[in-house]
Amino acid sequence: MLNWKSQLSAATLPVVMVISVLILLVVLFVYSLWDMNFLHYSSYHYKKQQRENLNSAVVLYSNDSTFITEYNKEKTFQLYETDSASTVSFFSQQWGFYESLRVSSHNGNFSSTRLLGKKQECDHRAALWLCDRNRALSLSGETEIRGKIFIPLNGINYTEIDGEYYKGEEIPYTRLDIAGAQLPPIDSTTLVFPESLKGYRDRSNELPAITQTYYSFHESTHYFNISENRDEIVLRGNAVLFADELKITASSKINEAIIIARKVTIEEGFTGSMQVFCSDSVLVGENVTLQYPSGIYLDAEIDYPYVSLSDNSEINGYVIILGRIRDEELLFPSYRQSGKSLLRGLLYVDGTTNFRGEISGAVYLKDCFFTSNRNVYAGTLYNTRISRNDNIAYPIFLSGEYTRKEIKSIY
């Protein structure tokens, strides 16, 4: 008969084996969890690194003017010599007076498209530039100018209009500089884009009556035309619309697109973003918001180009007007802005202006005047508030420093 010690040993062995198996399973489970966590961490780190590579690529492009010298050509570049996975592909194109830049990872699994502008409009970085027309700049009423001012040789007059005198402070000489007889030069390469669009008009398709499609910037540009006005226009993304005389109603939905027309009227209540390229006139009604980044470019094929901005409306981006006929009698302003309106961005007018309201950005004018009770006050700003704005990205239009500034991601 076995003693109790032999019985205990025989009974303990299976228990030990079961416990050992359980311990081994626990160890394997813990190891598997650790391995899964390691793989998850590695995947997370890889994805994060690829996104950082794309951001680094945008920074490189934005600060090196020699990196890419031509649009619409793909370029690859390895960011770090010891890491082949840091290779990034670049593809840039002009989009109106901005740039779209697509950057992609080495295997194409990660990509990002950004809309860029200029960090500064030009090297002058002016709040106001008024060309020398052999007369002084006159300020009256509640006019206020913040930032550097380039003025004619005749200086500044603080004057009175209809019994109302200038109410602001005298501008210190430290903020004044001399403007030449001409506006700062245009970067002529930027004008290639509006010229190139003309060839697509005959190849464009009729804009669909109803479409909710967003035209991606990862694909080729879509070109449309419209022969008669509609109650609603829907156009989003990488698309160009051709028209002769176009009315944009409040119910229209337009974002990031480009409009090419002779004359455009934006009716009361519209909100959206677009760049408008015209040859005659652009009329912006009341309570209109052109969201950033939008713009109006008018290269006149007529004698007197005209852009107007009505009360309680705002443009975020730019207004650029090029004229060929000089309004020496100050009767036909190229740009008129109402007192309760806002332009945030660049105002560049190679012509005459008659405006009030607020401008936050940079203003470059060939000439300005103000009218009251049939009296014309040449070279005068009345109840106008102009402040230099360095927080926005300016259009790529004037010659000067290259540095780009990111506006937003596009798709």
Buried (B, 14 or more C-beta within 10 A) or exposed (E): EEEEEEEEEEEEEEEEEEEEEEEEEEEEEEEEEEEEEEEEEEEEEEEEBBEEBBEBBBEBBBEEEEBBEEBEEEBEBBBEEEEEBBBBBBBBBBBBBBBBBBBBBBEEEBBBBBBBBBBBBBEBBBBBBBBBBEBBBBBBBBBBBBBBBBBBEBEBBBBEBEEBEBEBEEBEEEEBEEBEEEBBEBBEEBBEBBEEBEEBEEEBEEBEEEBEEBBBBBEEBBBBBBEEEBEEBBBBBBBBBBBEEBBBBBEBBBBBBBBBBBBBBBBBBBBBBBBBBBBBBBBBBBBBBBBBBBBBBBBBEBEBBBBBBBEBBBBBBBBBBBBEEEBEEBEBBBBBBBEEBBBBBBBBBBBBBBBBBBBBBBBBBBBBBBBEEEEEBBBBBBBBBBBBBEEBBBBBBBEBEBEBBBBEEBE
